[in-house]
Amino acid sequence: MPRKKKESTLVATGGTFSIAGTKHIDDCEWCFQFDDNDPIVFATALKKDFTTTPKISFTLTNRTDSTMTFFDEKSGKKLKLYSREKINK
């Protein structure tokens, strides 16, 4: 018998949203992954300083030079995030 997929509940408190049932990670690292390849760590929390919430934020503006590139040395694959003018189809 297939297992029932766990559902998450979105909870709004004080103008912010969170997913019920999630937990904070004390020893955190941030990763990206190409397909099913090994995850690639691009940042880690340096210390357990909980006066601020550890987080990573990306900002891509509406400029042609707004680009972010990740490169996997093992596979040679590149992940590129960028902004461009809309393509009308």
Sequence and secondary structure as in RCSB ss.txt:
>XXXX:A:sequence
MPRKKKESTLVATGGTFSIAGTKHIDDCEWCFQFDDNDPIVFATALKKDFTTTPKISFTLTNRTDSTMTFFDEKS
GKKLKLYSREKINK
>XXXX:A:secstr
        EEEEETTEEEEET    SS EEEE STTS  EEEEE  S  TTS         SSTT EEEEE TTT
  EEEEE       
